[in-house]
Structures are given as structure tokens and as C-alpha cells.
Amino acid sequence: MKLVQGAGLALCATLSVSMLAACGSAAGGEDGGATKTLKVAFNQPEGHPQFVAMEELGEKLNERTGGAYDIQVFPNELLGSQQETITGVQSGSIDMSIVVGSLMENVNPDFVAFDLPYVFESSEQQMSVLNDPEITGDLYSSMEEQGIHVAGAFHSGVRNVYTKDKAVPTPSDLSGQKIRVIQNDTMVEMMNLMGGVGTAMGQGDVYTAIQSGVLDGGENNELIYNGLKHDEVAPHYTYTQHLMVPDYLIVNSDLYEGMSEEHRAVFEEEFAAAVDSEVALWETSVEEAKAAAEEAGAEFHEIDTAPFKEAVQPLVDSKLEGSDEARKLYDAAQAAK
């Protein structure tokens, strides 16, 4: 498994995506042929559970294919934003990318079924549904002609609300509070229904906005909360557990179909193992993030989420209206609880 680093990282960061593609090497495989280095776009830093899981996948893939394939991860958006990398995977300039579920809706709107509030209650339920071909097979294969094969899904945490002045155990406690959400109309509507004032904003501006009073808080998982030091300016973290949006590993469909049956089977087996590893790593990382946040003065508040779930049900119903396929996928997720 190779990671771009040191001087090579500085050089690659200045190049275009097409030039970055040349940063991967081609070593000899077991049969004397060249190793195919698969470029993976990733928007988070090294050390992230998904990054570590992809490293493990690359090592196993290389070993089990006799050096036919290797994986090279480009972290920190070196290959572009997640939306840009979807286009790159479609064109084949990027082999794979890890992208958030909400962006997949731009390619097939039925992915919304798994992005809705309270559709999942645990990582076990989420992964058992999203990586079950009986449930997601048709959805994942629906974009093959558009250049995208969905290998499966990774867990990416549970989003909760964090605030500057007090915990928010009920929707009424959120009343009037400006809470940062992803720059997406659905997320704004969700937060408004939860009782707050949904405020779309880029992640890089949130710390200063809370500190200055432009925002009263935000919503995200514990890793982001602590990693971006939002615990310093919004010390009340309330377990609203309103979102568990997955991240998908997408693969260029021509690349995937071009693998031999044997190598494709190896890839699928090792991806499944990588998912299990990532979930375990995520749980460990959450505990570490919570401990660090508490040292910084944060308080974590467990609550009854039922009032919030009831409040956002109109949004769930409206998003599922008009799509029998999305409704079927949502119902399958609910049945797995």
C-alpha cells in the first residue's frame, strides 16, 4: 500500500488530477506483468478510520492477487472535492472515490432513502442493510451505464447537535438557535423541523461563527466535533442522533468489469473485511474523541430522541413521496431494526 507523502505530496498537491494520476507507480506483479495501481480519492486526512481501512484493503488486494493490483489513497481532497471526484470516477481519470451519501442523490435520487433522519439506529443495522445485495443490489447497479459501480458503504458516524450555551433535550430547547448544517436544502428543512434555525455554511467557517455569535452551534459526529475543536466554543453535545448518513466506495465501472472473476471476488471479500475493520476503528476513535472533548470542557448529554424523530417525520414522508423504489429501500431499512 503506497501513500503519497513528504516531497511527493507537496509536488502532487500542485498538479492537476491527470498529472496526479502519474504519481502512482507500476511495480511487477506475480506473473511479471505490471501492477495496476488504483487511485482512491478521499476528502479526510490520514489516520481517519476509512483511510486506515482502505490501506488494509490495498495490502490484502495486492497480496491475494499476486501483485496484480495495489491501492494508492490521495487524502485531503488532493484529487478534488467529493462532487468533482464522482465525475472523475465516471470518466475513469480516478479509479475510486469515497463519497457521502447525499451526493449520490445527484446521480440517482433513490439514494435519499438511506440519508433521511432516523432511518438507522445503529452502525450494525446500517451496515447490514447497505451491504446486503438482496436490498441494495438494484440500487448499486443502477449507475453502471453512467460509469459508476458502487462497491458498498462505510459507516461515517452519527450526527448530533452541539451548542454554545446549553443542552437541547427537546425541540423547544432548540427554538431560535442558529445551527450550522450541510449546504443542502433538505438539511436546512430538517433542522428547522427539529426546532432550530438551519443555517447552511461551509465547515471551515463554523468555529469562528460560533465563537462570534453568528451561530449558536452545529451538528456533526464526535470525530469532527473534537477534530475541528468545536468543543472549545460549543461545549454542549446533545445526542439527538438525527442522522447516520453513509459514505460509499464508488469504482469506475469499466475498471470493475475489467477485473477477472477471481480478482473481482477477492476485491469484494476484502472490501467486506475493510467495512468490519472500519466500524471497529470508528468506535475506538469516537471514544478517544469524546475523552479529548471532555478534557477540553465539553459535556455529552443523552436524551430521549422520540420528540425529534416525530418532528422530522413530515420531511421523511415528503422525500419518499413519488418514488416506489425509495420507499421500498426505506421500508427495508426500517424492517431491519
Contacts in CASP RR format, 6 or more apart in sequence:
PFRMAT RR
TARGET T0000
AUTHOR 0000-0000-0000
METHOD contacts of the structure
MODEL  1
MKLVQGAGLALCATLSVSMLAACGSAAGGEDGGATKTLKVAFNQPEGHPQ
FVAMEELGEKLNERTGGAYDIQVFPNELLGSQQETITGVQSGSIDMSIVV
GSLMENVNPDFVAFDLPYVFESSEQQMSVLNDPEITGDLYSSMEEQGIHV
AGAFHSGVRNVYTKDKAVPTPSDLSGQKIRVIQNDTMVEMMNLMGGVGTA
MGQGDVYTAIQSGVLDGGENNELIYNGLKHDEVAPHYTYTQHLMVPDYLI
VNSDLYEGMSEEHRAVFEEEFAAAVDSEVALWETSVEEAKAAAEEAGAEF
HEIDTAPFKEAVQPLVDSKLEGSDEARKLYDAAQAAK
1 55 0 8 1.000
1 56 0 8 1.000
1 58 0 8 1.000
1 59 0 8 1.000
1 62 0 8 1.000
1 70 0 8 1.000
1 71 0 8 1.000
1 72 0 8 1.000
1 73 0 8 1.000
2 24 0 8 1.000
2 25 0 8 1.000
2 37 0 8 1.000
2 70 0 8 1.000
2 72 0 8 1.000
3 46 0 8 1.000
3 55 0 8 1.000
3 72 0 8 1.000
3 73 0 8 1.000
3 75 0 8 1.000
4 12 0 8 1.000
4 23 0 8 1.000
4 72 0 8 1.000
4 74 0 8 1.000
4 78 0 8 1.000
8 23 0 8 1.000
9 78 0 8 1.000
11 23 0 8 1.000
12 19 0 8 1.000
12 20 0 8 1.000
12 23 0 8 1.000
12 74 0 8 1.000
12 78 0 8 1.000
13 78 0 8 1.000
15 23 0 8 1.000
17 79 0 8 1.000
17 80 0 8 1.000
17 88 0 8 1.000
17 93 0 8 1.000
17 94 0 8 1.000
18 93 0 8 1.000
20 39 0 8 1.000
20 74 0 8 1.000
20 78 0 8 1.000
20 79 0 8 1.000
21 39 0 8 1.000
21 93 0 8 1.000
21 94 0 8 1.000
23 72 0 8 1.000
24 37 0 8 1.000
24 39 0 8 1.000
24 72 0 8 1.000
25 35 0 8 1.000
25 37 0 8 1.000
26 34 0 8 1.000
26 35 0 8 1.000
26 36 0 8 1.000
26 37 0 8 1.000
27 34 0 8 1.000
27 35 0 8 1.000
27 67 0 8 1.000
27 70 0 8 1.000
28 34 0 8 1.000
28 35 0 8 1.000
28 67 0 8 1.000
29 35 0 8 1.000
29 66 0 8 1.000
29 67 0 8 1.000
29 68 0 8 1.000
30 65 0 8 1.000
30 66 0 8 1.000
30 67 0 8 1.000
30 68 0 8 1.000
31 66 0 8 1.000
31 68 0 8 1.000
33 68 0 8 1.000
35 62 0 8 1.000
35 67 0 8 1.000
35 68 0 8 1.000
35 69 0 8 1.000
35 70 0 8 1.000
36 68 0 8 1.000
36 69 0 8 1.000
36 70 0 8 1.000
37 69 0 8 1.000
37 70 0 8 1.000
37 71 0 8 1.000
37 72 0 8 1.000
38 69 0 8 1.000
38 70 0 8 1.000
38 71 0 8 1.000
38 72 0 8 1.000
38 95 0 8 1.000
38 96 0 8 1.000
38 255 0 8 1.000
39 72 0 8 1.000
39 74 0 8 1.000
39 79 0 8 1.000
39 94 0 8 1.000
39 95 0 8 1.000
39 96 0 8 1.000
40 54 0 8 1.000
40 71 0 8 1.000
40 72 0 8 1.000
40 73 0 8 1.000
40 74 0 8 1.000
40 94 0 8 1.000
40 95 0 8 1.000
40 96 0 8 1.000
40 97 0 8 1.000
40 98 0 8 1.000
41 74 0 8 1.000
41 77 0 8 1.000
41 78 0 8 1.000
41 79 0 8 1.000
41 80 0 8 1.000
41 82 0 8 1.000
41 85 0 8 1.000
41 88 0 8 1.000
41 89 0 8 1.000
41 94 0 8 1.000
41 96 0 8 1.000
41 97 0 8 1.000
41 98 0 8 1.000
42 48 0 8 1.000
42 50 0 8 1.000
42 51 0 8 1.000
42 54 0 8 1.000
42 73 0 8 1.000
42 74 0 8 1.000
42 75 0 8 1.000
42 76 0 8 1.000
42 77 0 8 1.000
42 97 0 8 1.000
42 98 0 8 1.000
43 75 0 8 1.000
43 76 0 8 1.000
43 77 0 8 1.000
43 81 0 8 1.000
43 82 0 8 1.000
43 98 0 8 1.000
44 50 0 8 1.000
44 51 0 8 1.000
44 75 0 8 1.000
44 76 0 8 1.000
45 51 0 8 1.000
45 75 0 8 1.000
45 76 0 8 1.000
46 75 0 8 1.000
48 75 0 8 1.000
48 223 0 8 1.000
49 278 0 8 1.000
49 281 0 8 1.000
49 282 0 8 1.000
49 285 0 8 1.000
50 98 0 8 1.000
50 154 0 8 1.000
50 156 0 8 1.000
50 247 0 8 1.000
50 278 0 8 1.000
51 73 0 8 1.000
51 75 0 8 1.000
52 277 0 8 1.000
52 278 0 8 1.000
52 281 0 8 1.000
53 154 0 8 1.000
53 274 0 8 1.000
53 275 0 8 1.000
53 277 0 8 1.000
53 278 0 8 1.000
53 281 0 8 1.000
54 71 0 8 1.000
54 73 0 8 1.000
54 98 0 8 1.000
54 274 0 8 1.000
55 71 0 8 1.000
55 73 0 8 1.000
56 273 0 8 1.000
56 274 0 8 1.000
56 277 0 8 1.000
57 71 0 8 1.000
57 270 0 8 1.000
57 271 0 8 1.000
57 273 0 8 1.000
57 274 0 8 1.000
58 69 0 8 1.000
58 70 0 8 1.000
58 71 0 8 1.000
58 270 0 8 1.000
60 266 0 8 1.000
60 270 0 8 1.000
60 273 0 8 1.000
61 69 0 8 1.000
61 70 0 8 1.000
61 71 0 8 1.000
61 266 0 8 1.000
61 267 0 8 1.000
61 270 0 8 1.000
62 69 0 8 1.000
62 70 0 8 1.000
62 71 0 8 1.000
64 266 0 8 1.000
64 270 0 8 1.000
65 263 0 8 1.000
65 266 0 8 1.000
68 263 0 8 1.000
69 263 0 8 1.000
69 267 0 8 1.000
71 96 0 8 1.000
79 85 0 8 1.000
79 94 0 8 1.000
79 97 0 8 1.000
82 97 0 8 1.000
82 99 0 8 1.000
82 100 0 8 1.000
82 103 0 8 1.000
83 103 0 8 1.000
83 106 0 8 1.000
85 94 0 8 1.000
85 97 0 8 1.000
85 99 0 8 1.000
86 97 0 8 1.000
86 99 0 8 1.000
86 103 0 8 1.000
86 106 0 8 1.000
86 107 0 8 1.000
86 148 0 8 1.000
86 250 0 8 1.000
88 94 0 8 1.000
88 97 0 8 1.000
89 95 0 8 1.000
89 96 0 8 1.000
89 97 0 8 1.000
89 147 0 8 1.000
89 148 0 8 1.000
89 250 0 8 1.000
89 251 0 8 1.000
89 252 0 8 1.000
90 146 0 8 1.000
90 147 0 8 1.000
90 148 0 8 1.000
90 252 0 8 1.000
92 147 0 8 1.000
92 252 0 8 1.000
92 254 0 8 1.000
92 255 0 8 1.000
94 252 0 8 1.000
95 251 0 8 1.000
95 252 0 8 1.000
95 255 0 8 1.000
96 151 0 8 1.000
96 249 0 8 1.000
96 250 0 8 1.000
96 251 0 8 1.000
96 252 0 8 1.000
97 249 0 8 1.000
97 250 0 8 1.000
98 154 0 8 1.000
98 247 0 8 1.000
98 248 0 8 1.000
98 249 0 8 1.000
98 250 0 8 1.000
99 247 0 8 1.000
99 248 0 8 1.000
99 250 0 8 1.000
100 156 0 8 1.000
100 245 0 8 1.000
100 246 0 8 1.000
100 247 0 8 1.000
100 248 0 8 1.000
101 111 0 8 1.000
101 114 0 8 1.000
101 115 0 8 1.000
101 245 0 8 1.000
101 246 0 8 1.000
101 247 0 8 1.000
101 248 0 8 1.000
102 115 0 8 1.000
102 182 0 8 1.000
102 184 0 8 1.000
102 186 0 8 1.000
102 245 0 8 1.000
104 111 0 8 1.000
104 150 0 8 1.000
104 248 0 8 1.000
104 250 0 8 1.000
105 111 0 8 1.000
105 112 0 8 1.000
105 115 0 8 1.000
107 143 0 8 1.000
107 146 0 8 1.000
107 148 0 8 1.000
108 139 0 8 1.000
108 142 0 8 1.000
108 143 0 8 1.000
109 323 0 8 1.000
109 326 0 8 1.000
110 139 0 8 1.000
110 142 0 8 1.000
110 323 0 8 1.000
110 325 0 8 1.000
110 326 0 8 1.000
110 329 0 8 1.000
111 139 0 8 1.000
112 319 0 8 1.000
112 320 0 8 1.000
112 323 0 8 1.000
112 326 0 8 1.000
113 119 0 8 1.000
113 320 0 8 1.000
113 325 0 8 1.000
113 326 0 8 1.000
113 327 0 8 1.000
113 329 0 8 1.000
113 330 0 8 1.000
113 333 0 8 1.000
114 120 0 8 1.000
114 129 0 8 1.000
114 130 0 8 1.000
114 245 0 8 1.000
114 246 0 8 1.000
114 329 0 8 1.000
114 330 0 8 1.000
114 333 0 8 1.000
115 186 0 8 1.000
115 243 0 8 1.000
115 245 0 8 1.000
116 315 0 8 1.000
116 316 0 8 1.000
116 319 0 8 1.000
116 320 0 8 1.000
116 330 0 8 1.000
117 190 0 8 1.000
117 242 0 8 1.000
117 243 0 8 1.000
117 308 0 8 1.000
117 309 0 8 1.000
117 312 0 8 1.000
117 315 0 8 1.000
117 316 0 8 1.000
118 241 0 8 1.000
118 242 0 8 1.000
118 305 0 8 1.000
118 308 0 8 1.000
118 309 0 8 1.000
118 312 0 8 1.000
118 316 0 8 1.000
119 244 0 8 1.000
119 316 0 8 1.000
119 330 0 8 1.000
119 333 0 8 1.000
119 334 0 8 1.000
120 126 0 8 1.000
120 129 0 8 1.000
120 244 0 8 1.000
120 333 0 8 1.000
121 241 0 8 1.000
121 337 0 8 1.000
123 155 0 8 1.000
123 157 0 8 1.000
123 244 0 8 1.000
123 279 0 8 1.000
123 282 0 8 1.000
123 283 0 8 1.000
124 279 0 8 1.000
125 333 0 8 1.000
125 336 0 8 1.000
125 337 0 8 1.000
126 153 0 8 1.000
126 155 0 8 1.000
126 244 0 8 1.000
126 246 0 8 1.000
127 153 0 8 1.000
127 155 0 8 1.000
127 275 0 8 1.000
127 279 0 8 1.000
128 336 0 8 1.000
129 135 0 8 1.000
129 136 0 8 1.000
129 332 0 8 1.000
129 333 0 8 1.000
129 336 0 8 1.000
130 136 0 8 1.000
130 152 0 8 1.000
130 153 0 8 1.000
130 246 0 8 1.000
131 152 0 8 1.000
131 153 0 8 1.000
131 272 0 8 1.000
131 275 0 8 1.000
133 140 0 8 1.000
135 329 0 8 1.000
135 332 0 8 1.000
135 333 0 8 1.000
136 150 0 8 1.000
136 152 0 8 1.000
136 329 0 8 1.000
138 325 0 8 1.000
139 150 0 8 1.000
139 325 0 8 1.000
139 329 0 8 1.000
140 149 0 8 1.000
140 150 0 8 1.000
140 152 0 8 1.000
141 149 0 8 1.000
141 150 0 8 1.000
143 149 0 8 1.000
143 150 0 8 1.000
143 253 0 8 1.000
144 253 0 8 1.000
145 253 0 8 1.000
146 253 0 8 1.000
147 252 0 8 1.000
147 253 0 8 1.000
147 254 0 8 1.000
148 250 0 8 1.000
148 251 0 8 1.000
148 252 0 8 1.000
148 253 0 8 1.000
149 250 0 8 1.000
149 251 0 8 1.000
149 252 0 8 1.000
149 253 0 8 1.000
149 256 0 8 1.000
149 257 0 8 1.000
150 248 0 8 1.000
150 249 0 8 1.000
150 250 0 8 1.000
150 251 0 8 1.000
151 248 0 8 1.000
151 249 0 8 1.000
151 250 0 8 1.000
151 251 0 8 1.000
151 256 0 8 1.000
151 267 0 8 1.000
151 268 0 8 1.000
151 271 0 8 1.000
152 248 0 8 1.000
152 249 0 8 1.000
152 271 0 8 1.000
152 275 0 8 1.000
153 246 0 8 1.000
153 247 0 8 1.000
153 248 0 8 1.000
153 249 0 8 1.000
153 275 0 8 1.000
154 246 0 8 1.000
154 247 0 8 1.000
154 248 0 8 1.000
154 249 0 8 1.000
154 275 0 8 1.000
154 278 0 8 1.000
155 244 0 8 1.000
155 246 0 8 1.000
155 247 0 8 1.000
155 275 0 8 1.000
155 278 0 8 1.000
155 279 0 8 1.000
155 282 0 8 1.000
156 221 0 8 1.000
156 245 0 8 1.000
156 246 0 8 1.000
156 247 0 8 1.000
156 282 0 8 1.000
157 221 0 8 1.000
157 223 0 8 1.000
157 244 0 8 1.000
157 282 0 8 1.000
157 286 0 8 1.000
158 221 0 8 1.000
158 241 0 8 1.000
158 243 0 8 1.000
158 244 0 8 1.000
159 219 0 8 1.000
159 220 0 8 1.000
159 221 0 8 1.000
159 241 0 8 1.000
159 242 0 8 1.000
159 243 0 8 1.000
159 244 0 8 1.000
159 245 0 8 1.000
160 219 0 8 1.000
160 220 0 8 1.000
160 221 0 8 1.000
160 222 0 8 1.000
160 237 0 8 1.000
160 238 0 8 1.000
160 239 0 8 1.000
160 240 0 8 1.000
160 241 0 8 1.000
160 242 0 8 1.000
161 168 0 8 1.000
161 174 0 8 1.000
161 179 0 8 1.000
161 194 0 8 1.000
161 217 0 8 1.000
161 218 0 8 1.000
161 219 0 8 1.000
161 237 0 8 1.000
161 238 0 8 1.000
161 240 0 8 1.000
161 242 0 8 1.000
162 217 0 8 1.000
162 218 0 8 1.000
162 219 0 8 1.000
162 220 0 8 1.000
162 225 0 8 1.000
162 230 0 8 1.000
162 231 0 8 1.000
162 234 0 8 1.000
162 235 0 8 1.000
162 236 0 8 1.000
162 237 0 8 1.000
162 238 0 8 1.000
162 298 0 8 1.000
163 177 0 8 1.000
163 179 0 8 1.000
163 216 0 8 1.000
163 217 0 8 1.000
163 218 0 8 1.000
163 234 0 8 1.000
163 236 0 8 1.000
163 238 0 8 1.000
164 210 0 8 1.000
164 213 0 8 1.000
164 215 0 8 1.000
164 216 0 8 1.000
164 217 0 8 1.000
164 233 0 8 1.000
164 234 0 8 1.000
164 235 0 8 1.000
164 236 0 8 1.000
165 216 0 8 1.000
165 236 0 8 1.000
166 173 0 8 1.000
166 236 0 8 1.000
167 173 0 8 1.000
167 236 0 8 1.000
167 238 0 8 1.000
167 299 0 8 1.000
167 301 0 8 1.000
167 303 0 8 1.000
168 174 0 8 1.000
168 177 0 8 1.000
168 236 0 8 1.000
168 238 0 8 1.000
168 240 0 8 1.000
169 238 0 8 1.000
169 301 0 8 1.000
169 303 0 8 1.000
169 304 0 8 1.000
170 303 0 8 1.000
170 307 0 8 1.000
171 194 0 8 1.000
171 195 0 8 1.000
171 196 0 8 1.000
171 307 0 8 1.000
171 308 0 8 1.000
171 311 0 8 1.000
172 195 0 8 1.000
174 194 0 8 1.000
174 195 0 8 1.000
174 196 0 8 1.000
175 195 0 8 1.000
175 196 0 8 1.000
176 195 0 8 1.000
176 196 0 8 1.000
176 197 0 8 1.000
176 216 0 8 1.000
177 196 0 8 1.000
177 197 0 8 1.000
177 216 0 8 1.000
177 217 0 8 1.000
178 196 0 8 1.000
178 197 0 8 1.000
178 198 0 8 1.000
178 199 0 8 1.000
178 214 0 8 1.000
178 215 0 8 1.000
178 216 0 8 1.000
178 217 0 8 1.000
179 191 0 8 1.000
179 196 0 8 1.000
179 197 0 8 1.000
179 198 0 8 1.000
179 199 0 8 1.000
179 215 0 8 1.000
179 216 0 8 1.000
179 217 0 8 1.000
179 218 0 8 1.000
179 219 0 8 1.000
180 198 0 8 1.000
180 199 0 8 1.000
180 200 0 8 1.000
180 201 0 8 1.000
180 202 0 8 1.000
180 206 0 8 1.000
180 209 0 8 1.000
180 210 0 8 1.000
180 215 0 8 1.000
180 217 0 8 1.000
180 218 0 8 1.000
180 219 0 8 1.000
181 187 0 8 1.000
181 188 0 8 1.000
181 190 0 8 1.000
181 191 0 8 1.000
181 198 0 8 1.000
181 199 0 8 1.000
181 200 0 8 1.000
181 201 0 8 1.000
181 218 0 8 1.000
181 219 0 8 1.000
182 200 0 8 1.000
183 200 0 8 1.000
183 201 0 8 1.000
183 202 0 8 1.000
184 200 0 8 1.000
186 315 0 8 1.000
186 319 0 8 1.000
187 198 0 8 1.000
187 200 0 8 1.000
188 198 0 8 1.000
188 199 0 8 1.000
188 200 0 8 1.000
189 315 0 8 1.000
190 242 0 8 1.000
190 243 0 8 1.000
190 312 0 8 1.000
190 315 0 8 1.000
191 197 0 8 1.000
191 198 0 8 1.000
191 199 0 8 1.000
191 219 0 8 1.000
192 198 0 8 1.000
193 311 0 8 1.000
193 312 0 8 1.000
193 314 0 8 1.000
193 315 0 8 1.000
194 240 0 8 1.000
194 242 0 8 1.000
194 308 0 8 1.000
194 311 0 8 1.000
194 312 0 8 1.000
195 311 0 8 1.000
199 215 0 8 1.000
201 209 0 8 1.000
201 215 0 8 1.000
203 224 0 8 1.000
203 228 0 8 1.000
204 228 0 8 1.000
206 215 0 8 1.000
206 217 0 8 1.000
206 218 0 8 1.000
206 228 0 8 1.000
206 230 0 8 1.000
207 228 0 8 1.000
207 229 0 8 1.000
207 230 0 8 1.000
207 232 0 8 1.000
207 233 0 8 1.000
208 214 0 8 1.000
209 215 0 8 1.000
210 216 0 8 1.000
210 217 0 8 1.000
210 218 0 8 1.000
210 230 0 8 1.000
210 233 0 8 1.000
210 234 0 8 1.000
211 233 0 8 1.000
216 234 0 8 1.000
217 230 0 8 1.000
217 234 0 8 1.000
218 230 0 8 1.000
218 234 0 8 1.000
219 240 0 8 1.000
219 242 0 8 1.000
219 243 0 8 1.000
220 230 0 8 1.000
221 286 0 8 1.000
222 237 0 8 1.000
222 286 0 8 1.000
222 289 0 8 1.000
222 290 0 8 1.000
222 293 0 8 1.000
223 282 0 8 1.000
223 285 0 8 1.000
223 286 0 8 1.000
223 289 0 8 1.000
224 230 0 8 1.000
225 231 0 8 1.000
225 237 0 8 1.000
225 289 0 8 1.000
225 293 0 8 1.000
225 298 0 8 1.000
226 289 0 8 1.000
226 290 0 8 1.000
226 292 0 8 1.000
226 293 0 8 1.000
226 296 0 8 1.000
226 298 0 8 1.000
227 289 0 8 1.000
229 296 0 8 1.000
231 237 0 8 1.000
231 292 0 8 1.000
231 293 0 8 1.000
231 296 0 8 1.000
231 297 0 8 1.000
231 298 0 8 1.000
232 296 0 8 1.000
235 296 0 8 1.000
235 297 0 8 1.000
235 298 0 8 1.000
235 299 0 8 1.000
236 298 0 8 1.000
236 299 0 8 1.000
236 301 0 8 1.000
237 293 0 8 1.000
237 298 0 8 1.000
237 299 0 8 1.000
237 300 0 8 1.000
237 301 0 8 1.000
238 301 0 8 1.000
238 303 0 8 1.000
239 300 0 8 1.000
239 301 0 8 1.000
239 302 0 8 1.000
239 303 0 8 1.000
239 305 0 8 1.000
240 303 0 8 1.000
240 305 0 8 1.000
240 308 0 8 1.000
241 305 0 8 1.000
242 305 0 8 1.000
242 308 0 8 1.000
242 312 0 8 1.000
249 271 0 8 1.000
256 264 0 8 1.000
259 267 0 8 1.000
290 300 0 8 1.000
293 300 0 8 1.000
294 300 0 8 1.000
316 330 0 8 1.000
319 326 0 8 1.000
320 326 0 8 1.000
320 327 0 8 1.000
320 330 0 8 1.000
END
